[in-house]
Amino acid sequence: MLQPVSVGSKTLADYTHICGRELIAEIRELAKPLRGRRVVHISATAFGGGVSEILYTLVPLMRDVGLDCEWQVIYGREEFFNATKLMHNALQGAPQDLDEEQWETWRRYNEMNARELSSGWDVCLIHDPQPAALYGLVPQKAKGWVWRCHIDLSTPNPQTIARMLPYIADYPESLFHMRDFVPDGMNGRVNVVPPAIDPLTPKNMALSPEDAAFVCEQFGIDVDRPLMCQVSRFDPWKDPLGVIDAYRLVKASLPELQLALVGSMASDDPEGWDFFNATIAHADGDPDIHILNNFNNVGAIEVNAFQSHSDVLIQKSTREGFGLTVSEGIWKARPFIGGDADPFLYMPFIWKPEYASLPSGHATNVFAALVAVGLVWPRLRAIMLVYALIIAAELAIGALAGLSAVRMVRHWSHAELFRPAKAVAVIALTLGILLWLGGFEVIAGEFFMMWQSRTWNAQESAFRFVVVFALALIFVAQDE
């Protein structure tokens, strides 16, 4: 038998205040025909990483709606996890494929785990590539099979995906986080289901500023100085070395800045310690760089505290399967900066794709600039107020113009009432020209170089508004 994972108990009722009674009732109603069905989740590890984080919540909630749900972990030694880590990297685009010995190791351990998998399941959900061969080896052990892919397969190593595809293509059902992650050649039904955080776990529950500061202080953080933080595994795809480089660029202008790199070491990631040590070496003894993991007693509460206390949260990933830290940061209402690899771009700043094609040093400069902006975000409230006033002015001008148009139509045949309505229309159209010509074309275009921006360039749109308003003003200003 595979290794069972013990999980706590949860109930959907606890989430009523977050998602409402209607959704909870709908989930329970949909689950009624499935009561008693036996479901098993198969994964490579029970701790570290997004898969285990999701399953610790998902499995007890599936039980709560009446499913007989279990979670089991496959067996594997260092040789197996070395091969699967290489496979994971190659499937996300790394150039090195597994050699024949490593492919044979992967197949051999899958055959062993297939023998250990018990029979009689209604549904077997296989998570990620590590146990992906189980369906082809023992399809009779479950009535239904689902392959749940948690990694970015948008640009895989061609040799690796070609060898992997025969093992995953025929799964009756497959689940991916994004449509872009689905490889060509999947024969079963493909479902796109983004992952989600559990807002009630210790990692995401509400934490007071005082409690967050107290926890951070225990790890050497000066809570009175600005802090930037990345929470992730220590591997090349998360680019912690690039985060340190960006931190150093920002620190040159903001000497009081601190950096926290917080992660967990997973049992299915044998190269994690190598990259953790490489990250420490790259920090070069900087006392303001704090590199922590679960072996430093950093658990869910501590991660929550670092995220809640940080002035800026970052995720400088070059490949990202989950992006859960994005949701965690937004849930905690913290400024968040992420690379364009983050699939769920909820953050207020987005690292533009064109930067990803620049030399790495330039990309780091751009990321550092975004971090700097994030750190001074509280000081930008005046600018946000200006934005709000501009939007309010646009709405007021539109409402005034619309109201005057309605009044002119209503009093078309009554000159004594029509003229005041027309005067209001002239005022509204004149204000519109002043706003879009003066505000956008002149001030934003010339003083703030709006015309140079690919994203925020509203020059053409503003010019169209000015032309429409001017033509309308000329027409309305004519004598009756």
C-alpha positions in Angstrom: 0.0 0.0 0.0 1.2 3.5 -0.7 1.9 5.9 2.1 -1.4 7.5 3.5 -1.3 11.1 4.5 -3.2 12.2 7.6 -5.1 15.4 7.2 -7.2 17.5 9.6 -10.9 18.1 9.5 -12.6 21.0 7.7 -16.1 22.0 6.8 -17.5 24.1 4.1 -19.6 25.9 6.6 -16.5 27.7 7.8 -16.3 29.5 4.4 -19.8 30.8 4.4 -18.7 34.3 5.4 -16.3 34.4 2.5 -18.2 33.0 -0.4 -21.9 33.1 0.8 -24.5 30.5 1.7 -25.7 30.1 -1.9 -22.4 28.8 -3.2 -22.0 26.4 -0.2 -25.5 25.1 -0.8 -24.8 24.6 -4.5 -21.6 22.6 -3.8 -23.4 20.3 -1.4 -26.3 19.8 -3.8 -23.8 18.9 -6.6 -22.0 16.5 -4.3 -25.2 14.6 -3.3 -25.0 12.0 -6.2 -21.4 11.4 -5.3 -21.8 10.5 -1.7 -19.8 7.5 -0.7 -17.6 7.4 -3.8 -14.0 6.4 -3.2 -11.5 8.9 -4.4 -7.7 8.9 -3.9 -5.2 11.6 -4.6 -1.6 10.4 -5.5 1.3 12.8 -5.2 5.1 12.7 -4.7 5.3 14.4 -1.3 3.2 15.4 1.7 5.0 18.7 2.5 6.6 21.6 0.7 5.2 23.1 -2.5 1.8 23.9 -3.8 0.4 20.4 -4.3 0.6 19.4 -0.7 -0.7 22.9 0.4 -3.8 22.4 -1.8 -4.4 18.8 -0.8 -4.3 19.5 3.0 -7.4 21.6 2.4 -9.0 19.9 -0.6 -9.1 16.3 0.9 -10.9 17.2 4.1 -13.4 19.4 2.2 -14.1 16.5 -0.2 -14.8 14.3 2.9 -17.1 17.0 4.3 -19.4 16.8 1.3 -19.7 13.0 1.6 -16.8 11.6 -0.5 -14.7 8.8 0.8 -11.5 10.6 0.0 -7.9 9.7 0.8 -4.4 11.1 -0.1 -1.5 8.8 -0.6 2.2 9.4 -1.4 4.3 7.3 -3.7 7.6 5.6 -2.7 10.9 7.0 -4.0 14.5 7.3 -3.2 17.1 9.9 -4.2 17.7 8.4 -7.6 14.0 8.6 -8.4 13.6 12.2 -7.2 16.9 13.2 -9.0 15.3 11.9 -12.2 11.9 13.5 -11.6 13.4 16.9 -10.7 15.3 16.8 -14.0 12.1 15.8 -15.7 10.2 18.7 -14.0 12.8 21.2 -15.2 12.8 19.8 -18.8 9.1 19.9 -19.0 9.2 23.6 -18.1 11.7 24.2 -20.9 15.2 23.4 -19.5 17.5 22.1 -22.3 18.7 18.9 -20.5 16.6 15.8 -21.0 16.8 12.6 -18.9 19.2 10.0 -20.1 18.1 6.4 -20.7 19.1 5.3 -17.2 17.1 8.0 -15.6 14.0 7.2 -17.7 14.4 3.6 -16.7 14.6 4.7 -13.0 11.4 6.6 -13.4 9.6 3.7 -15.0 10.9 1.2 -12.4 9.6 3.2 -9.5 6.3 3.8 -11.2 5.9 0.0 -11.7 6.7 -0.5 -8.0 4.1 2.2 -6.9 1.6 0.7 -9.3 1.8 -2.6 -7.5 1.4 -0.8 -4.2 -1.7 1.1 -5.2 -4.8 -0.6 -3.8 -7.8 -1.4 -6.0 -11.5 -0.5 -5.9 -11.3 3.3 -6.3 -14.0 5.2 -8.1 -11.6 8.0 -9.1 -7.8 8.1 -8.9 -6.3 11.6 -9.2 -2.6 11.6 -10.2 -0.7 14.8 -9.4 2.2 15.9 -11.7 4.7 13.8 -13.7 6.3 11.7 -10.9 3.5 9.1 -10.7 2.1 9.8 -14.2 2.7 6.2 -15.5 0.3 4.6 -13.1 -2.8 4.8 -15.3 -1.1 3.0 -18.2 0.3 0.3 -15.8 -2.8 -0.5 -13.7 -5.9 1.1 -15.3 -8.1 -1.6 -13.7 -7.5 -0.3 -10.2 -9.8 2.7 -10.6 -13.0 3.3 -12.6 -12.0 6.9 -13.4 -8.6 8.4 -13.8 -7.5 12.1 -13.8 -4.1 13.6 -14.4 -3.6 16.9 -12.5 -0.7 18.9 -14.0 0.7 21.6 -11.7 3.6 22.8 -13.9 4.0 25.1 -16.9 4.1 22.9 -20.1 3.8 25.9 -22.5 7.3 25.5 -23.9 8.6 22.0 -22.9 11.8 20.4 -23.9 10.8 18.7 -27.1 12.6 15.4 -26.3 11.1 15.2 -22.8 7.5 15.9 -23.8 7.8 13.4 -26.6 8.8 10.7 -24.2 6.3 11.8 -21.6 3.2 12.2 -23.9 2.4 8.4 -24.3 2.0 8.2 -20.5 -0.3 11.2 -20.1 -2.1 11.6 -23.4 -4.7 8.8 -22.8 -5.9 9.9 -19.3 -9.7 10.1 -19.6 -9.6 13.5 -17.8 -6.8 16.0 -17.3 -6.6 19.2 -15.4 -4.3 22.2 -16.1 -3.9 25.5 -14.4 -4.0 27.5 -17.7 -5.0 26.8 -21.2 -1.5 27.8 -22.3 -0.1 24.9 -20.2 -1.9 22.2 -22.2 0.5 20.3 -24.5 -0.5 19.2 -28.0 -1.6 15.6 -28.2 -3.9 15.2 -25.2 -6.6 12.7 -26.2 -8.9 12.8 -23.2 -11.1 15.7 -22.0 -9.0 18.7 -20.9 -10.2 20.9 -18.0 -8.7 24.2 -17.0 -8.9 24.7 -13.2 -6.8 27.4 -11.6 -5.5 26.6 -8.1 -6.6 28.6 -5.1 -5.5 29.5 -1.6 -7.3 28.5 1.5 -8.0 31.9 3.3 -8.6 30.1 6.6 -5.3 28.3 7.0 -2.7 29.7 9.4 -0.7 30.9 6.4 -3.6 33.2 5.2 -5.7 33.9 8.3 -5.9 37.5 9.5 -2.8 38.6 11.5 -2.6 41.9 13.3 0.3 44.2 12.4 1.7 43.9 15.9 1.7 40.1 15.8 3.3 40.1 12.3 6.0 42.5 13.4 6.6 40.4 16.6 7.2 37.2 14.6 9.4 38.9 12.0 11.5 40.5 14.8 12.3 37.0 16.1 14.1 36.3 12.9 16.3 39.3 13.0 14.1 41.7 11.0 14.3 45.4 11.9 10.5 46.1 11.9 11.1 49.8 11.6 12.9 49.5 8.3 11.4 48.7 4.8 11.3 45.0 3.9 10.9 43.2 0.6 10.1 39.5 0.6 9.9 36.6 -1.8 8.2 33.3 -0.6 9.0 30.4 -2.8 11.1 27.2 -3.1 14.8 27.6 -3.7 15.2 26.6 -7.3 16.4 28.3 -10.5 12.8 28.9 -11.8 12.1 31.2 -8.8 15.4 33.1 -9.5 16.3 34.0 -5.9 19.8 35.1 -7.2 18.0 37.6 -9.4 16.0 38.8 -6.5 19.2 39.5 -4.5 20.6 41.4 -7.5 17.4 43.5 -7.7 17.5 44.1 -4.0 21.1 45.4 -4.3 20.1 47.9 -7.0 17.3 49.2 -4.9 19.4 49.3 -1.7 21.9 51.6 -3.5 19.2 54.3 -3.3 17.4 53.0 -0.2 20.2 51.9 2.2 17.7 50.9 5.0 16.1 48.2 2.8 16.0 44.6 4.0 15.3 41.4 2.0 13.7 38.2 3.2 13.8 35.0 1.1 11.5 32.5 2.7 10.9 29.0 1.4 10.3 25.4 2.2 12.5 22.4 1.4 10.4 19.6 -0.2 11.4 15.9 -0.1 10.8 15.6 -3.9 13.3 18.4 -4.7 16.9 17.0 -4.2 18.5 20.0 -5.8 16.8 22.4 -3.4 19.6 22.3 -0.9 22.2 23.0 -3.6 20.3 26.1 -4.7 19.7 27.1 -1.1 23.4 27.1 -0.5 24.0 28.9 -3.8 21.6 31.6 -2.6 23.4 32.0 0.7 26.7 32.3 -1.2 25.2 34.9 -3.5 24.1 36.9 -0.5 27.8 37.2 0.4 27.2 37.7 4.1 24.9 40.8 3.8 23.3 41.1 7.2 20.2 42.7 5.7 19.5 39.6 3.6 17.6 37.0 5.6 17.4 33.5 3.9 15.0 31.2 5.8 13.3 27.9 5.4 11.2 25.3 7.3 14.4 24.0 9.0 14.7 27.4 10.6 11.3 26.9 12.3 9.6 28.9 9.5 6.1 27.5 9.3 2.8 28.7 8.0 2.4 31.4 10.7 5.9 32.7 10.1 5.3 32.9 6.3 2.0 34.8 7.0 3.9 37.2 9.3 6.6 37.9 6.6 4.0 38.5 3.9 1.8 40.6 6.1 4.6 42.8 7.4 6.5 43.3 4.1 6.3 46.6 2.3 6.6 44.8 -1.0 6.0 41.1 -1.9 7.8 39.8 -5.1 7.8 36.7 -7.2 10.6 36.9 -9.8 9.8 33.6 -11.4 11.0 32.7 -14.9 8.5 29.7 -14.9 5.6 29.3 -12.6 3.0 26.6 -12.2 1.0 27.9 -9.3 1.4 31.5 -8.6 -0.3 31.0 -5.2 1.9 33.7 -3.6 0.2 36.2 -5.9 -3.2 35.3 -4.4 -1.7 35.3 -0.9 -0.2 38.7 -1.3 -3.4 40.2 -2.7 -5.5 38.5 0.1 -3.2 40.2 2.6 -3.6 43.5 0.8 0.2 43.9 0.2 1.8 45.5 -2.9 2.9 42.7 -5.2 5.4 42.6 -8.1 5.6 39.4 -10.2 7.5 38.3 -13.3 5.5 37.7 -16.5 5.8 33.9 -15.8 3.3 34.3 -12.9 0.1 32.8 -14.4 -2.4 34.6 -12.3 -1.5 38.2 -12.7 -3.6 39.9 -10.0 -0.7 42.1 -8.9 -0.7 45.9 -9.3 2.5 45.8 -11.4 3.2 43.4 -14.2 6.7 42.6 -15.4 6.1 43.2 -19.1 6.9 40.3 -21.6 9.3 42.5 -23.6 11.5 42.8 -20.5 11.9 39.0 -20.5 13.6 39.1 -23.8 16.2 41.5 -22.6 19.6 40.4 -21.3 19.3 39.2 -17.7 21.0 42.3 -16.3 18.5 44.6 -17.9 15.6 42.4 -16.7 16.9 42.7 -13.2 17.2 46.5 -13.5 13.5 46.6 -14.6 12.5 44.4 -11.7 14.5 46.5 -9.3 12.8 49.6 -10.5 9.4 48.0 -9.9 10.4 47.1 -6.4 11.5 50.6 -5.8 8.1 51.9 -7.0 6.4 49.4 -4.7 8.4 50.5 -1.7 7.3 54.1 -2.2 3.8 53.1 -3.0 2.4 54.6 0.3 3.9 57.9 -0.8 2.1 57.8 -4.2 -1.4 58.4 -2.7 -1.4 62.0 -4.0 -1.0 60.6 -7.5 -3.8 58.2 -6.9 -5.9 61.1 -5.8 -5.2 62.9 -9.0 -6.2 59.8 -11.0 -9.5 59.7 -9.0 -10.2 63.4 -9.7 -9.6 62.9 -13.4 -12.0 60.0 -13.5 -14.6 62.0 -11.4 -14.2 64.9 -13.9 -14.8 62.5 -16.8 -17.9 61.1 -15.2 -19.2 64.6 -14.3 -18.7 65.9 -17.9 -20.4 62.9 -19.4 -23.3 63.2 -17.0 -23.6 67.0 -17.7 -23.5 66.5 -21.4 -26.1 63.6 -21.3 -28.4 65.6 -19.1 -28.3 68.7 -21.4 -28.9 66.5 -24.4 -32.0 65.0 -22.8 -33.3 68.5 -21.9 -32.7 69.8 -25.4 -34.7 67.0 -27.0 -37.5 67.4 -24.4 -37.8 71.2 -25.0 -37.0 71.2 -28.8 -40.1 73.3 -29.6 -39.9 75.7 -26.6 -37.2 78.3 -27.2 -37.3 79.7 -23.7 -36.5 76.3 -22.3 -34.3 75.1 -25.1 -31.7 77.9 -24.8 -30.7 77.2 -21.1 -30.3 73.5 -21.9 -28.1 74.4 -24.9 -26.0 76.6 -22.7 -25.4 73.7 -20.3 -24.4 71.5 -23.3 -21.9 74.2 -24.5 -20.3 74.3 -21.0 -20.1 70.4 -20.9 -18.5 70.2 -24.3 -16.0 73.0 -23.5 -15.0 71.3 -20.3 -14.5 68.0 -22.2 -12.2 69.7 -24.7 -10.2 71.3 -21.9 -9.9 68.0 -20.1 -8.9 65.8 -23.0 -6.9 68.4 -25.0 -5.3 70.2 -22.1 -5.1 67.3 -19.6 -4.2 64.4 -21.9 -2.7 65.9 -25.1 -0.8 68.8 -23.6 0.1 68.0 -19.9 0.2 64.1 -20.0 1.6 64.0 -23.6 4.3 66.7 -23.4 5.2 66.9 -19.7 4.8 63.2 -18.8 5.7 61.7 -22.2 2.5 59.6 -22.4 3.2 59.1 -26.1 6.2 57.0 -25.3 4.3 54.4 -23.3 3.0 51.2 -25.0 0.6 50.6 -22.2 -0.6 54.0 -20.9 -0.6 55.9 -24.2 -4.0 57.5 -24.5 -3.0 60.2 -27.0 -5.0 58.8 -29.9 -8.1 58.2 -27.8 -7.9 61.6 -26.3 -7.6 63.2 -29.8 -10.7 61.4 -31.0 -12.6 62.7 -27.9 -11.4 66.2 -28.7 -12.5 66.0 -32.3 -15.9 64.6 -31.4 -16.4 67.2 -28.7 -15.3 70.1 -31.0 -17.6 69.0 -33.8 -20.5 68.7 -31.3 -19.7 72.1 -29.9 -19.7 73.7 -33.3 -23.0 72.2 -34.1 -24.7 73.0 -30.8 -23.4 76.6 -30.9 -25.2 77.4 -34.1 -28.2 79.7 -34.0 -31.6 77.9 -33.8 
